[in-house]
Amino acid sequence: MEKGIILSCKITGIQSYGVFVEYEDYQGLIHISEVSDRFVADINKLFNVGDFVNAKVIDFDDATKKLQLSYKQAQQVNQRVSQQVDIKIGFRSIEKKRNEWINQKKEEIKWV
């Protein structure tokens, strides 16, 4: 087993706190916090026992054959932006543009 790989797991049980799955001879849990970035009101509306889901291995224990999995990290939809953009907005930006805006409005008023 390896961290970070995506497995196709069979759902064996659903509780309010997560989804129990099996993969080969491993048992796993997808905790409700690893289902979605959004609030999950009723996990039973998202999953059914017997269905197969793709989940990413977060952690594992080969001795006990236990898996900690993430459903949301295995999905391609909701990928987060990995590059941080440095945006500087403040009063200096307004100050720099103020005279330009005033002159534009003066020109508009002349034509009215």
Backbone bond lengths (Angstrom), bond angles and torsions (degrees), N, CA, C in turn:
res aa  C-N    CA-C-N  psi(-1)  N-CA   C-N-CA  omega(-1)  CA-C   N-CA-C  phi
1 M - - - 1.454 - - 1.529 108.65 -
2 E 1.329 116.50 151.58 1.465 122.31 -178.91 1.519 110.62 -139.09
3 K 1.326 116.99 142.12 1.464 120.85 172.60 1.519 108.78 -68.73
4 G 1.327 115.35 141.82 1.457 120.65 174.92 1.511 115.70 93.45
5 I 1.335 118.32 -12.86 1.463 118.74 179.89 1.529 110.07 -80.87
6 I 1.324 115.34 155.77 1.462 122.07 178.87 1.525 107.97 -100.26
7 L 1.332 115.26 129.10 1.463 121.45 179.83 1.519 110.04 -117.56
8 S 1.321 116.67 147.85 1.456 121.57 171.21 1.525 106.85 -95.30
9 C 1.329 115.65 107.97 1.467 121.82 -172.51 1.524 110.89 -110.27
10 K 1.321 115.49 147.83 1.463 121.19 176.91 1.521 109.08 -93.87
11 I 1.331 116.25 130.70 1.464 121.46 178.88 1.525 109.06 -75.69
12 T 1.346 115.33 125.48 1.467 120.62 -179.15 1.523 112.48 -111.11
13 G 1.323 117.03 -15.82 1.460 120.23 -179.65 1.516 111.42 -168.53
14 I 1.324 114.87 154.07 1.467 120.60 179.88 1.518 108.55 -132.89
15 Q 1.313 115.82 128.98 1.464 122.57 174.95 1.525 107.47 -125.07
16 S 1.315 116.78 169.82 1.465 120.55 -179.30 1.527 111.89 -64.01
17 Y 1.320 117.48 -22.72 1.465 121.59 -176.62 1.531 113.66 -99.51
18 G 1.332 118.07 -3.98 1.458 118.70 179.39 1.516 114.02 165.58
19 V 1.329 114.18 -176.33 1.461 122.40 -176.21 1.533 108.58 -118.59
20 F 1.318 116.09 129.27 1.460 121.43 176.43 1.524 108.84 -92.77
21 V 1.325 115.38 136.54 1.459 120.40 -177.51 1.523 109.98 -136.01
22 E 1.343 114.50 166.49 1.457 120.18 172.41 1.518 108.72 -132.32
23 Y 1.323 113.74 145.70 1.460 121.75 175.06 1.523 106.60 -140.89
24 E 1.317 116.00 114.91 1.466 122.09 -174.45 1.526 108.82 49.80
25 D 1.337 119.46 -120.57 1.467 119.98 -179.15 1.528 112.21 -98.66
26 Y 1.328 117.98 15.93 1.467 123.14 178.44 1.529 110.42 -100.75
27 Q 1.327 115.40 147.48 1.460 122.94 171.64 1.523 106.79 -111.86
28 G 1.323 117.13 142.58 1.454 118.41 -177.07 1.510 113.21 -142.82
29 L 1.327 114.07 166.03 1.459 121.77 177.15 1.522 108.91 -130.78
30 I 1.318 114.79 131.68 1.462 121.54 168.32 1.518 104.76 -104.19
31 H 1.328 116.74 102.14 1.464 121.18 -179.31 1.523 109.00 -64.92
32 I 1.318 117.63 149.46 1.461 121.70 -176.88 1.530 112.05 -57.40
33 S 1.325 117.84 -29.06 1.468 120.67 178.12 1.527 111.66 -70.95
34 E 1.334 117.11 -15.18 1.464 121.75 178.51 1.527 112.26 -103.92
35 V 1.343 116.15 14.09 1.461 120.88 178.12 1.524 110.58 -90.10
36 S 1.329 116.78 -44.26 1.461 120.91 -175.06 1.519 110.45 -154.96
37 D 1.337 115.75 156.92 1.463 120.79 173.16 1.522 110.50 -78.05
38 R 1.303 116.62 -15.23 1.463 122.11 -179.78 1.530 110.09 -99.36
39 F 1.324 115.17 167.00 1.463 120.94 178.48 1.526 109.82 -65.79
40 V 1.314 116.79 131.91 1.463 122.51 177.12 1.521 107.41 -106.64
41 A 1.325 116.07 104.98 1.460 121.02 -177.79 1.529 111.26 -73.39
42 D 1.328 116.85 -43.62 1.462 120.72 -178.21 1.523 108.97 -139.89
43 I 1.303 115.98 103.19 1.467 121.51 -177.43 1.527 111.87 -63.77
44 N 1.344 116.79 -24.37 1.467 121.18 179.06 1.521 112.67 -66.49
45 K 1.331 117.26 -20.72 1.469 120.51 178.20 1.529 111.58 -79.83
46 L 1.322 117.16 -14.30 1.464 121.14 -178.07 1.524 113.45 -98.32
47 F 1.327 116.78 -30.88 1.462 120.83 -172.72 1.524 111.01 -131.75
48 N 1.336 115.40 155.04 1.460 122.33 175.45 1.525 109.07 -131.55
49 V 1.316 116.49 141.80 1.465 121.37 175.91 1.528 108.22 -60.39
50 G 1.318 115.66 133.71 1.461 121.15 -179.44 1.522 113.47 99.88
51 D 1.327 117.09 -19.80 1.469 120.95 177.82 1.524 110.11 -72.14
52 F 1.308 115.30 159.19 1.461 121.68 173.48 1.521 108.85 -107.41
53 V 1.328 116.23 137.51 1.464 121.94 178.35 1.524 109.21 -131.89
54 N 1.314 115.25 149.83 1.460 120.57 173.01 1.515 108.06 -88.35
55 A 1.319 116.44 132.39 1.463 121.51 -179.51 1.524 109.37 -142.44
56 K 1.322 115.04 145.99 1.463 121.71 -179.51 1.524 109.52 -93.34
57 V 1.320 116.99 136.25 1.465 122.35 179.00 1.529 108.94 -75.50
58 I 1.334 115.69 117.45 1.464 121.78 176.54 1.524 109.75 -90.75
59 D 1.334 115.07 -42.26 1.462 120.99 179.64 1.526 108.15 -155.63
60 F 1.317 115.88 160.63 1.462 119.93 179.33 1.523 109.85 -154.86
61 D 1.321 114.10 161.17 1.465 121.33 175.84 1.527 106.68 -134.31
62 D 1.328 116.06 107.84 1.465 120.07 -178.42 1.525 112.44 -66.47
63 A 1.329 116.95 -29.65 1.470 120.32 -178.29 1.523 111.27 -66.40
64 T 1.337 116.65 -43.35 1.470 120.45 -178.37 1.526 112.53 -98.70
65 K 1.343 116.88 -5.60 1.476 122.66 -179.18 1.530 111.41 60.56
66 K 1.343 115.72 42.73 1.466 121.68 179.67 1.527 109.83 -110.34
67 L 1.328 115.47 142.74 1.461 122.24 179.15 1.518 110.77 -123.11
68 Q 1.327 116.28 141.80 1.461 122.39 167.03 1.521 105.00 -110.22
69 L 1.328 115.73 124.07 1.457 120.66 -171.12 1.518 112.53 -125.37
70 S 1.329 115.34 159.44 1.458 121.80 176.05 1.522 109.26 -128.27
71 Y 1.320 115.41 121.70 1.460 121.01 175.57 1.525 109.93 -76.96
72 K 1.342 116.81 -43.79 1.468 120.13 -174.95 1.527 112.15 -67.14
73 Q 1.320 118.59 -32.65 1.465 120.28 179.33 1.525 112.30 -74.50
74 A 1.323 116.98 -18.02 1.462 120.85 179.19 1.524 111.82 -86.16
75 Q 1.314 117.03 -13.68 1.461 121.12 -178.18 1.521 110.12 -86.82
76 Q 1.319 117.27 144.48 1.458 121.95 179.95 1.522 111.98 -86.37
77 V 1.282 118.18 -14.06 1.458 122.53 -176.20 1.526 108.88 -73.26
78 N 1.037 147.81 -175.37 1.467 144.52 170.63 1.524 116.35 39.51
79 Q 1.322 118.35 36.18 1.459 118.94 173.98 1.518 108.12 -71.51
80 R 1.300 116.65 133.89 1.464 120.69 -177.82 1.525 110.83 -84.18
81 V 1.314 114.85 153.67 1.457 120.37 177.44 1.522 108.50 -68.92
82 S 1.315 116.47 127.91 1.459 119.27 -176.09 1.526 112.90 -94.34
83 Q 1.327 117.08 -13.71 1.456 120.06 -179.70 1.519 109.25 -105.63
84 Q 1.313 116.36 127.82 1.453 120.88 179.67 1.521 108.67 -86.24
85 V 1.322 115.77 133.35 1.453 121.35 -179.48 1.516 108.22 -102.17
86 D 1.324 116.33 130.45 1.459 121.65 -179.40 1.525 108.74 -92.09
87 I 1.309 116.58 107.30 1.460 122.22 -179.51 1.518 107.76 -115.43
88 K 1.313 115.11 127.19 1.460 119.73 179.17 1.522 108.39 -113.08
89 I 1.295 115.48 108.01 1.454 122.04 178.08 1.514 106.78 -124.52
90 G 1.298 115.52 136.41 1.455 119.47 179.93 1.511 109.70 -179.14
91 F 1.305 116.11 -164.00 1.455 120.78 -176.82 1.525 112.13 -67.69
92 R 1.311 118.93 -28.23 1.473 120.18 178.33 1.516 110.82 -64.88
93 S 1.320 116.86 -38.09 1.461 119.86 177.32 1.521 110.28 -61.50
94 I 1.317 116.65 -41.58 1.464 121.30 178.47 1.523 109.77 -66.87
95 E 1.307 116.17 -43.39 1.464 120.84 -179.16 1.531 111.13 -59.87
96 K 1.322 116.98 -40.40 1.460 120.89 -179.57 1.528 111.88 -66.01
97 K 1.308 117.77 -34.94 1.461 122.17 -176.69 1.529 113.26 -92.07
98 R 1.319 118.07 -15.16 1.461 122.74 -172.30 1.527 112.44 -54.12
99 N 1.314 118.26 -51.88 1.460 120.75 -177.72 1.526 111.71 -62.51
100 E 1.311 116.79 -38.23 1.467 120.69 177.57 1.526 110.46 -62.09
101 W 1.331 116.93 -44.30 1.461 121.01 179.88 1.527 111.40 -65.62
102 I 1.319 116.30 -40.59 1.472 120.50 179.41 1.522 109.56 -62.08
103 N 1.315 117.59 -45.85 1.465 121.07 179.85 1.524 111.70 -64.00
104 Q 1.332 117.65 -38.40 1.466 120.88 177.32 1.523 110.53 -61.84
105 K 1.318 117.36 -44.43 1.469 121.27 -179.34 1.526 111.00 -67.14
106 K 1.333 117.06 -37.84 1.466 120.24 177.52 1.522 110.26 -61.24
107 E 1.331 116.73 -41.07 1.463 120.95 178.61 1.527 110.50 -65.37
108 E 1.331 116.70 -41.08 1.469 120.41 178.24 1.518 110.89 -62.55
109 I 1.326 117.24 -40.39 1.469 121.87 -178.48 1.523 110.25 -67.08
110 K 1.324 119.28 -36.68 1.459 122.85 179.55 1.521 111.35 -59.08
111 W 1.319 116.96 -34.98 1.456 121.25 -175.48 1.522 113.20 -87.15
112 V 1.295 118.34 -2.67 1.473 120.90 -178.62 1.487 111.35 -88.77
